[in-house]
Amino acid sequence: MKYISTRGTDYAYTSAQAIKQGLAPDGGLFVPETIPTLSKDDILRMTTQPYVMTAADVLSLFLDDYSYDELRDYCTQAYSPEKFGENPIPLVQLNAYNEREHILELWHGPTAAFKDVALQLLPHLLTAAIRKTGESRKVCILTATSGDTGKAALEGFKDVPGTEVIVFYPSDGVSEAQRLQMITTEGSNVHVIAVEGCFDDAQSGVKRIFSDEEFAATLQEKGVVLSSANSINWGRLVPQIAYYVASYADLIAQEKIVYGYPINIVVPTGNFGNIMACWYAMKMGIPINKLICASNRNKVLSDFLRSGKYDKNREFFKTNSPSMDILVSSNLERLLFEMTGHNGAKVVEWMNQLNMNGTYSVDPMTLRQLQSVFVGGFADEIGILKTIREVYDRCDHVVDTHTAVGFNVYGRYYSRSGDESKTIFVSTASPFKFADSVMDAINGNGYSKGRSSEVIIRELAEESSLEIPVGLANLSEKPVLHDVKIERDDMQKAVGEILGV
């Protein structure tokens, strides 16, 4: 299988080339030329096999310059019980008396966020890609994070030979637990830098660095090539497709549905990568009725799905679901390319309008296609807290603020539509990562004020009977190893200094 750019450049790349480069040379995102399909027999076989094999099965359809044995070995190492427990992606029925609602817990990895499912695997895929492409240069993983990708990338790539990892995060745009996770990371090849501004500032800065041909040439002379751990990298996105396929097979295995029954999937959405992976799973043959795109108060995606107009020219809000505090959703470009029949010229026009004017509008046909699959909605901070309490009271299940956005949006969709389809809620982070907000929701707003993070986390464990994730225990006692803060215009300079350019 070959990969092409969403900007329509004719040249095609192998999967190893796409994973190594991260971003296409023309600034576009890599997508497969064609989407492979799963048969009924394929999906039914997955109902009786461990997740490692299902993940390898899905990956092998997209990454055909990797052998199946390679992929199975990588998945076995990435999803070991030492890292994820016995089941990396448990699918749990929320309430014994309600067979409609299930939750897909994606936060059982080392950093307690869904990004681990991809970022424990990506180092294996990338180091193999380096070998397969004959690359002799050092690979610098350059990443912007709204909170979770950063630590997951650092954890996945720390001390991996032949790599350097640089993570930029918005200085006031992540939770305290997320910040402490990043700035206490050990590793000889890791660098964590706070950027004045929001996630979009950090993300746009990273994209500018990738697209600077002069800087790339300078790095080439120094024996360095850039790659990414963000979901703009296909190697980050393809492992996420696998868990949507597996979740459908799990519903069949649990005898909640029979093959062919269409389901709804609710995804808290910021950069559009996680829900984009779900769309690819649907195109592979997973029967999906609606993809529910749940946003927080930075509701640029919700507005877009309603009107067809993408407009980032709006007030930016720092919310209690900070990983979704995003106004430029990069992976939407992939969906637009797919929805327009791989019309790169149209995508370039829209992206140029976004860069120049901060807005673009899709044509009516594209909007109709979007609305036939996607439902958009948003929740504000008060709604999020109310939803956490409501889910806890109704299901005895504690969810984090991002997962609560999904429940909130779905609740209104269900009330309007009466849609009784079985529904999977994607749970993207452990509630312990946002313990202050979760405990405020359960015990009353302001409850966490004046309490230390350790006290709040311990109380949440007692309240919920959940085990505190190892990666979140005693964070404040760990030494701070990364304390650099820069202006957003100094990002390239910082990268150059780290790489000796």
Backbone torsions as a table, in degrees:
resi	resn	phi	psi	omega
1	MET	NA	138.3	178.2
2	LYS	-106.1	160.7	-179.4
3	TYR	-122.2	141.3	-178.2
4	ILE	-126.7	165.4	-178.7
5	SER	-89.4	144.9	175.1
6	THR	-66.1	-12.5	178.3
7	ARG	-90.1	1.5	169.3
8	GLY	88.8	7.7	177.3
9	THR	-60.9	139.9	-172.8
10	ASP	-69.3	-30.0	-172.6
11	TYR	-64.3	138.3	178.9
12	ALA	-110.8	147.2	-174.1
13	TYR	-121.2	152.4	170.7
14	THR	-74.0	166.2	179.1
15	SER	-64.5	-36.1	178.4
16	ALA	-64.5	-40.2	177.1
17	GLN	-64.4	-42.0	-179.0
18	ALA	-64.1	-42.1	-179.3
19	ILE	-68.8	-40.8	-179.9
20	LYS	-63.8	-42.9	-175.6
21	GLN	-78.3	-33.8	-179.9
22	GLY	80.6	-60.2	-179.5
23	LEU	-117.2	141.9	178.9
24	ALA	-67.3	151.3	-178.2
25	PRO	-58.3	-28.1	-179.5
26	ASP	-86.8	7.5	179.4
27	GLY	91.1	-4.7	179.0
28	GLY	-83.4	-178.4	178.5
29	LEU	-108.4	144.9	179.1
30	PHE	-76.4	137.7	172.2
31	VAL	-136.7	154.7	177.5
32	PRO	-69.4	144.9	177.9
33	GLU	-59.1	-39.9	176.4
34	THR	-135.1	156.5	-179.6
35	ILE	-102.1	120.7	-179.9
36	PRO	-68.8	158.9	-177.6
37	THR	-119.6	154.8	176.6
38	LEU	-108.5	134.9	176.7
39	SER	-85.3	169.8	174.4
40	LYS	-57.4	-43.3	179.7
41	ASP	-62.8	-38.2	177.4
42	ASP	-58.5	-49.8	-175.5
43	ILE	-68.3	-40.6	179.2
44	LEU	-65.8	-35.1	176.0
45	ARG	-61.1	-35.9	-178.4
46	MET	-68.6	-16.4	-179.6
47	THR	-71.5	-15.0	-175.6
48	THR	-119.5	9.9	-177.4
49	GLN	-120.5	157.2	-179.9
50	PRO	-68.1	160.9	-175.7
51	TYR	-60.2	-35.2	-179.4
52	VAL	-55.0	-41.6	-178.6
53	MET	-73.8	-39.0	177.1
54	THR	-62.3	-44.0	178.5
55	ALA	-60.4	-44.9	179.4
56	ALA	-64.1	-38.4	178.2
57	ASP	-59.8	-46.5	-178.5
58	VAL	-67.8	-46.1	-179.3
59	LEU	-59.4	-38.7	-175.7
60	SER	-64.8	-25.0	178.7
61	LEU	-73.8	-25.9	-178.6
62	PHE	-100.3	-30.1	-172.0
63	LEU	-113.1	71.6	-171.0
64	ASP	-81.8	-1.9	170.4
65	ASP	-94.6	8.1	167.7
66	TYR	-108.4	140.0	177.2
67	SER	-76.8	156.7	178.7
68	TYR	-61.5	-39.6	179.9
69	ASP	-63.3	-39.0	175.9
70	GLU	-58.9	-50.8	-175.6
71	LEU	-63.8	-41.0	178.5
72	ARG	-64.1	-38.9	178.5
73	ASP	-65.4	-43.3	178.9
74	TYR	-62.3	-43.3	-179.6
75	CYS	-65.3	-38.6	178.6
76	THR	-61.2	-41.9	178.6
77	GLN	-71.2	-42.9	-175.8
78	ALA	-66.5	-39.6	-173.3
79	TYR	-107.5	37.7	-179.0
80	SER	-66.8	153.6	177.5
81	PRO	-58.5	-28.8	178.5
82	GLU	-64.6	-29.2	-178.5
83	LYS	-95.5	-37.4	-170.9
84	PHE	-122.0	-3.1	-173.0
85	GLY	81.8	-171.7	-174.5
86	GLU	-68.6	-32.9	-179.6
87	ASN	-126.3	110.5	-175.8
88	PRO	-63.4	-32.3	-173.8
89	ILE	-135.5	68.3	-176.3
90	PRO	-63.0	137.4	174.3
91	LEU	-106.7	118.5	-169.6
92	VAL	-120.7	132.3	171.7
93	GLN	-74.2	130.1	-172.0
94	LEU	-71.8	-40.1	-172.9
95	ASN	-139.1	128.6	-176.5
96	ALA	-58.7	-22.9	-175.9
97	TYR	-100.2	5.4	-178.3
98	ASN	-135.8	101.7	-177.1
99	GLU	-86.2	4.5	179.8
100	ARG	-81.8	-32.9	-169.1
101	GLU	-107.8	127.2	177.1
102	HIS	-133.7	152.7	-178.7
103	ILE	-122.6	131.2	178.6
104	LEU	-98.6	106.3	-175.5
105	GLU	-87.1	110.3	-175.5
106	LEU	-106.8	19.2	-171.1
107	TRP	-117.5	28.5	-177.7
108	HIS	-94.5	11.3	179.1
109	GLY	-88.6	-172.5	-171.7
110	PRO	-60.4	-30.8	-177.0
111	THR	-108.4	7.2	174.0
112	ALA	65.1	34.2	176.8
113	ALA	-143.9	158.6	-175.8
114	PHE	-62.7	-21.7	-178.8
115	LYS	-61.3	-24.2	-179.5
116	ASP	-60.7	-33.7	-176.2
117	VAL	-59.7	-36.7	177.6
118	ALA	-89.1	-39.0	-169.9
119	LEU	-84.7	-7.8	166.3
120	GLN	-81.2	-22.2	180.0
121	LEU	-92.7	-35.0	-174.0
122	LEU	-55.7	-41.2	178.3
123	PRO	-57.6	-35.5	176.8
124	HIS	-66.4	-44.6	-179.8
125	LEU	-65.3	-40.0	-176.3
126	LEU	-72.6	-44.3	179.8
127	THR	-64.6	-34.8	174.7
128	ALA	-67.0	-39.0	178.7
129	ALA	-62.8	-36.9	177.4
130	ILE	-60.5	-44.9	179.1
131	ARG	-66.0	-44.5	-174.0
132	LYS	-66.6	-29.4	-178.6
133	THR	-95.4	2.8	179.6
134	GLY	69.2	24.6	-177.0
135	GLU	-75.0	127.7	178.7
136	SER	-107.8	-8.7	-178.7
137	ARG	-79.4	158.0	171.4
138	LYS	-69.8	140.1	178.1
139	VAL	-100.8	122.9	176.8
140	CYS	-100.6	116.4	177.2
141	ILE	-83.4	111.5	-176.2
142	LEU	-111.0	120.2	-169.5
143	THR	-140.2	137.8	167.4
144	ALA	-102.8	143.8	-177.5
145	THR	-134.9	144.1	170.7
146	SER	-96.7	9.1	174.0
147	GLY	146.3	-52.5	-172.1
148	ASP	-95.0	-37.9	-178.8
149	THR	-59.1	-38.5	-175.6
150	GLY	-57.2	-56.2	-178.2
151	LYS	-66.4	-38.4	179.6
152	ALA	-64.1	-38.6	177.3
153	ALA	-67.6	-43.5	179.0
154	LEU	-60.9	-44.3	-178.7
155	GLU	-66.4	-38.3	-178.1
156	GLY	-72.5	-35.7	-172.1
157	PHE	-105.3	-5.0	-176.4
158	LYS	-60.6	130.8	178.1
159	ASP	64.3	15.6	172.9
160	VAL	-74.8	122.2	-176.4
161	PRO	-58.0	142.6	175.4
162	GLY	79.4	9.9	-179.5
163	THR	-129.6	154.3	170.5
164	GLU	-129.2	141.3	-176.3
165	VAL	-122.6	122.6	177.6
166	ILE	-123.1	121.0	-179.0
167	VAL	-116.5	127.5	174.0
168	PHE	-106.8	133.3	176.8
169	TYR	-134.2	149.9	178.2
170	PRO	-67.6	129.3	-169.6
171	SER	-58.6	-34.1	-179.9
172	ASP	-120.1	26.2	-172.4
173	GLY	-119.0	16.6	177.3
174	VAL	-129.5	162.8	177.6
175	SER	-73.4	163.4	-179.7
176	GLU	-62.2	-39.9	178.7
177	ALA	-63.9	-42.0	178.9
178	GLN	-62.9	-43.4	-179.4
179	ARG	-62.5	-47.7	-179.0
180	LEU	-63.8	-37.4	176.8
181	GLN	-57.8	-42.0	-176.4
182	MET	-74.7	-48.5	-171.0
183	ILE	-75.8	-7.9	176.5
184	THR	-104.5	7.9	-177.0
185	THR	-68.4	129.9	175.0
186	GLU	-90.4	163.4	179.1
187	GLY	139.4	137.7	-175.6
188	SER	-75.8	-14.5	-174.3
189	ASN	-118.2	16.7	-174.6
190	VAL	-109.7	143.7	-179.3
191	HIS	-141.1	129.4	-178.2
192	VAL	-123.7	126.6	-174.1
193	ILE	-132.9	127.4	174.7
194	ALA	-82.6	138.5	-180.0
195	VAL	-117.4	131.2	174.5
196	GLU	-65.2	123.6	-178.9
197	GLY	128.6	-164.7	-178.2
198	CYS	-104.4	179.9	180.0
199	PHE	-59.1	-40.8	-178.9
200	ASP	-59.1	-34.7	176.9
201	ASP	-64.3	-43.9	179.8
202	ALA	-66.9	-43.0	-178.5
203	GLN	-65.5	-43.7	179.8
204	SER	-66.4	-33.6	176.9
205	GLY	-64.8	-41.7	177.6
206	VAL	-64.0	-42.7	179.4
207	LYS	-62.8	-38.0	178.4
208	ARG	-63.3	-40.7	178.9
209	ILE	-62.5	-43.4	179.4
210	PHE	-62.6	-34.4	-174.5
211	SER	-91.3	-0.3	-179.2
212	ASP	-83.2	101.9	-175.3
213	GLU	-66.4	-35.7	179.4
214	GLU	-65.3	-42.5	178.6
215	PHE	-65.3	-38.8	178.4
216	ALA	-62.0	-39.7	178.9
217	ALA	-65.9	-39.2	177.8
218	THR	-63.8	-43.1	177.5
219	LEU	-63.2	-37.6	179.0
220	GLN	-58.5	-43.0	179.8
221	GLU	-62.9	-31.5	-179.6
222	LYS	-87.9	0.6	179.0
223	GLY	76.3	37.1	-178.5
224	VAL	-129.8	139.9	173.2
225	VAL	-126.8	143.1	-178.8
226	LEU	-90.3	144.5	168.9
227	SER	-143.1	176.4	-174.2
228	SER	-130.8	150.3	172.5
229	ALA	-108.0	0.4	174.3
230	ASN	-69.7	167.8	-179.9
231	SER	-71.0	-2.1	169.4
232	ILE	-66.6	-21.5	177.6
233	ASN	-82.8	125.6	-179.1
234	TRP	-58.2	-31.5	177.9
235	GLY	-66.1	-18.7	173.5
236	ARG	-84.7	-35.0	-173.1
237	LEU	-80.3	-40.2	-172.4
238	VAL	-64.3	-35.0	175.6
239	PRO	-64.9	-25.3	178.9
240	GLN	-73.5	-29.7	174.9
241	ILE	-58.8	-39.1	-174.6
242	ALA	-60.9	-39.8	-176.0
243	TYR	-74.8	-20.6	172.8
244	TYR	-73.5	-39.8	175.5
245	VAL	-61.2	-46.3	-178.4
246	ALA	-63.5	-36.1	-178.0
247	SER	-66.7	-35.9	177.0
248	TYR	-67.4	-43.2	177.2
249	ALA	-61.7	-36.6	179.0
250	ASP	-65.3	-38.4	177.1
251	LEU	-61.6	-39.2	176.5
252	ILE	-66.0	-45.6	-178.3
253	ALA	-61.1	-34.9	179.3
254	GLN	-82.5	3.0	178.7
255	GLU	60.1	35.8	175.1
256	LYS	-90.8	-25.5	177.3
257	ILE	-143.0	167.4	168.2
258	VAL	-108.6	159.7	-179.2
259	TYR	-56.0	136.6	179.2
260	GLY	99.3	-13.7	-180.0
261	TYR	-73.0	120.3	-179.5
262	PRO	-76.7	139.3	-178.5
263	ILE	-119.2	166.0	169.9
264	ASN	-100.9	147.0	173.7
265	ILE	-129.9	128.7	-176.4
266	VAL	-107.0	121.0	-173.8
267	VAL	-125.1	116.8	169.4
268	PRO	-62.7	129.3	-164.8
269	THR	-131.8	130.1	173.9
270	GLY	-123.7	-69.2	-177.5
271	ASN	-90.8	1.6	173.2
272	PHE	74.7	6.7	-178.4
273	GLY	-73.0	-45.0	-176.1
274	ASN	-65.3	-43.0	179.7
275	ILE	-75.2	-26.6	174.6
276	MET	-65.5	-40.6	176.2
277	ALA	-60.3	-38.0	178.3
278	CYS	-65.2	-39.0	177.6
279	TRP	-61.7	-42.2	177.5
280	TYR	-62.7	-39.2	177.1
281	ALA	-60.5	-39.9	177.4
282	MET	-61.7	-45.1	-179.4
283	LYS	-67.4	-22.7	176.5
284	MET	-76.3	-15.7	178.0
285	GLY	127.8	3.4	176.2
286	ILE	-76.4	120.6	-176.3
287	PRO	-70.3	113.4	-179.3
288	ILE	-125.9	131.2	177.7
289	ASN	-82.4	-59.3	179.2
290	LYS	-136.8	140.9	168.4
291	LEU	-101.4	116.0	-174.8
292	ILE	-99.3	111.5	-175.0
293	CYS	-92.8	105.8	-172.6
294	ALA	-103.6	121.4	-178.3
295	SER	-114.1	159.5	170.3
296	ASN	-90.2	-158.5	-173.1
297	ARG	-65.8	-16.8	170.8
298	ASN	-83.3	74.4	-162.8
299	LYS	-93.6	41.4	-178.1
300	VAL	-62.9	-36.7	179.2
301	LEU	-72.7	-40.4	177.9
302	SER	-59.7	-45.2	178.5
303	ASP	-64.7	-39.2	-179.4
304	PHE	-64.2	-45.1	-178.3
305	LEU	-67.2	-23.8	177.5
306	ARG	-82.5	-40.7	-169.0
307	SER	-112.2	-21.2	-174.1
308	GLY	85.3	0.6	179.0
309	LYS	-107.0	121.8	175.2
310	TYR	-96.4	122.1	-173.1
311	ASP	-139.3	106.8	178.6
312	LYS	-90.2	0.0	-180.0
313	ASN	-82.5	78.9	-175.5
314	ARG	-155.2	168.7	177.3
315	GLU	-66.2	138.3	177.2
316	PHE	-98.4	132.1	-177.6
317	PHE	-111.6	134.4	168.7
318	LYS	-90.9	119.8	-170.3
319	THR	-119.3	-179.6	176.3
320	ASN	-85.8	8.7	170.4
321	SER	-125.1	67.3	-166.1
322	PRO	-64.7	-24.7	-179.9
323	SER	-67.4	-12.0	178.5
324	MET	-108.7	10.1	178.7
325	ASP	-80.5	78.3	-171.9
326	ILE	-140.0	137.9	176.5
327	LEU	-112.4	-13.8	177.1
328	VAL	-121.2	104.9	-175.7
329	SER	-93.3	96.7	-168.2
330	SER	-60.2	-39.6	-174.0
331	ASN	-71.6	-11.5	175.5
332	LEU	-59.2	-28.2	178.0
333	GLU	-58.8	-38.8	177.4
334	ARG	-61.9	-44.4	-178.6
335	LEU	-64.4	-41.6	179.9
336	LEU	-63.0	-39.8	177.7
337	PHE	-62.4	-43.1	-179.9
338	GLU	-69.3	-42.4	-176.5
339	MET	-68.2	-24.6	-179.2
340	THR	-97.7	16.2	179.2
341	GLY	67.6	38.2	179.0
342	HIS	64.2	42.5	178.0
343	ASN	-88.8	86.0	-177.1
344	GLY	-62.2	-35.3	-178.8
345	ALA	-62.9	-40.6	179.2
346	LYS	-67.1	-40.6	178.6
347	VAL	-63.0	-43.5	178.4
348	VAL	-59.8	-42.4	179.2
349	GLU	-60.1	-46.4	-179.7
350	TRP	-65.3	-42.9	-178.9
351	MET	-67.7	-35.5	176.0
352	ASN	-65.4	-40.5	176.5
353	GLN	-62.2	-40.3	179.0
354	LEU	-64.0	-42.4	-179.3
355	ASN	-68.3	-37.9	-175.6
356	MET	-84.8	-41.5	-172.0
357	ASN	-115.2	-10.9	-178.4
358	GLY	79.4	11.4	-176.9
359	THR	-157.3	153.5	169.2
360	TYR	-155.1	161.9	178.0
361	SER	-129.4	132.8	178.0
362	VAL	-83.9	162.5	-179.6
363	ASP	-74.5	159.6	-176.4
364	PRO	-57.0	-36.3	-179.2
365	MET	-65.7	-43.3	178.6
366	THR	-63.7	-40.8	179.1
367	LEU	-62.2	-41.7	179.0
368	ARG	-62.5	-40.2	177.5
369	GLN	-62.5	-43.6	178.5
370	LEU	-59.9	-47.7	-175.0
371	GLN	-72.3	-16.8	177.4
372	SER	-73.2	-19.2	-176.8
373	VAL	-115.8	-42.5	-170.7
374	PHE	-99.8	142.9	169.1
375	VAL	-120.2	127.2	-179.5
376	GLY	-107.8	149.9	175.7
377	GLY	-167.4	168.5	-178.9
378	PHE	-142.9	162.2	176.5
379	ALA	-133.9	138.8	175.6
380	ASP	-88.7	179.5	-173.4
381	GLU	-63.2	-39.1	179.1
382	ILE	-66.7	-42.5	178.0
383	GLY	-61.5	-37.0	179.1
384	ILE	-62.9	-47.3	-179.1
385	LEU	-64.2	-41.9	177.9
386	LYS	-61.5	-38.7	-178.3
387	THR	-68.7	-39.7	176.5
388	ILE	-57.2	-45.3	179.8
389	ARG	-66.5	-40.6	-178.1
390	GLU	-64.8	-43.7	179.0
391	VAL	-64.9	-38.9	179.2
392	TYR	-64.9	-44.7	-179.8
393	ASP	-66.9	-39.7	-173.6
394	ARG	-81.3	-34.0	-171.6
395	CYS	-122.6	-4.3	-175.0
396	ASP	55.7	41.3	-175.0
397	HIS	-132.7	123.3	-179.1
398	VAL	-93.4	128.0	178.1
399	VAL	-120.8	157.0	177.5
400	ASP	-80.2	177.1	-174.0
401	THR	-65.8	-35.8	-178.2
402	HIS	-71.5	-44.5	176.5
403	THR	-61.2	-35.7	178.6
404	ALA	-63.6	-31.9	175.5
405	VAL	-58.6	-43.1	178.9
406	GLY	-61.7	-45.3	178.9
407	PHE	-62.4	-40.7	-178.7
408	ASN	-62.9	-48.4	-178.2
409	VAL	-66.4	-41.8	179.8
410	TYR	-63.6	-38.5	-179.3
411	GLY	-56.5	-41.9	179.1
412	ARG	-73.2	-36.7	175.5
413	TYR	-61.0	-44.9	-178.2
414	TYR	-64.5	-40.2	178.8
415	SER	-62.7	-38.8	-179.2
416	ARG	-74.7	-41.4	-168.2
417	SER	-95.9	-28.2	-172.9
418	GLY	65.5	21.0	-176.8
419	ASP	-69.7	113.7	-177.1
420	GLU	-93.3	11.7	179.3
421	SER	-58.8	143.2	171.7
422	LYS	-56.0	139.8	-171.8
423	THR	-131.5	134.0	174.7
424	ILE	-107.3	124.4	174.0
425	PHE	-95.6	124.2	179.5
426	VAL	-83.8	118.0	178.7
427	SER	-98.1	113.3	-166.8
428	THR	-95.6	-13.3	-178.5
429	ALA	-153.8	152.1	174.2
430	SER	-66.1	141.8	176.1
431	PRO	-60.3	-21.7	-179.8
432	PHE	-69.1	-20.4	178.9
433	LYS	-71.7	-20.3	-178.9
434	PHE	-131.9	46.5	-170.8
435	ALA	-61.2	-36.4	-179.9
436	ASP	-58.2	-51.5	-178.4
437	SER	-66.3	-39.0	-179.3
438	VAL	-64.3	-43.1	179.5
439	MET	-71.1	-31.5	172.4
440	ASP	-62.6	-38.6	179.9
441	ALA	-66.8	-41.2	-175.6
442	ILE	-77.0	-38.5	-171.9
443	ASN	-109.8	-3.3	-179.5
444	GLY	114.9	136.8	-177.0
445	ASN	-57.6	132.4	-178.2
446	GLY	96.4	-4.9	-177.6
447	TYR	-59.2	-38.5	-174.0
448	SER	-78.4	-14.0	-176.4
449	LYS	-61.2	128.6	178.7
450	GLY	86.9	-7.6	177.1
451	ARG	-98.3	142.3	179.2
452	SER	-73.8	161.2	179.2
453	SER	-59.5	-39.5	-179.0
454	GLU	-63.4	-41.1	179.8
455	VAL	-65.7	-45.9	-178.4
456	ILE	-61.9	-44.6	-179.9
457	ILE	-63.6	-42.1	179.2
458	ARG	-64.3	-41.1	179.1
459	GLU	-66.5	-37.3	177.9
460	LEU	-64.9	-39.0	177.4
461	ALA	-62.0	-41.9	179.4
462	GLU	-66.9	-40.8	-178.6
463	GLU	-67.0	-41.7	-170.9
464	SER	-96.5	-15.0	-173.3
465	SER	63.5	20.7	174.9
466	LEU	-91.7	151.2	178.1
467	GLU	-83.9	136.3	178.4
468	ILE	-67.9	125.0	178.0
469	PRO	-58.6	139.7	-177.7
470	VAL	-56.7	-39.6	-177.1
471	GLY	-69.5	-9.5	-179.8
472	LEU	-111.0	-3.6	-177.4
473	ALA	-78.4	132.4	172.5
474	ASN	57.3	36.5	-178.2
475	LEU	-61.8	-40.4	-175.2
476	SER	-68.6	-13.7	179.4
477	GLU	-88.7	-10.9	-178.3
478	LYS	-82.1	146.4	-179.3
479	PRO	-68.7	142.0	175.1
480	VAL	-77.0	121.9	-176.8
481	LEU	-108.8	-11.0	-177.1
482	HIS	-138.0	112.9	-176.4
483	ASP	-132.8	24.2	-178.1
484	VAL	-83.0	135.0	174.4
485	LYS	-130.2	133.9	-176.5
486	ILE	-134.9	165.5	170.0
487	GLU	-77.6	156.1	-175.3
488	ARG	-65.1	-26.8	179.8
489	ASP	-75.9	-7.0	-177.0
490	ASP	-102.7	11.8	-175.2
491	MET	-65.3	-45.1	-179.0
492	GLN	-64.7	-38.9	177.8
493	LYS	-60.8	-41.7	179.8
494	ALA	-64.0	-41.2	178.0
495	VAL	-62.7	-44.4	179.4
496	GLY	-60.4	-40.8	179.5
497	GLU	-64.9	-42.0	-179.7
498	ILE	-64.7	-38.6	-175.9
499	LEU	-90.4	0.7	177.9
500	GLY	73.4	33.2	-179.7
501	VAL	-99.8	NA	NA
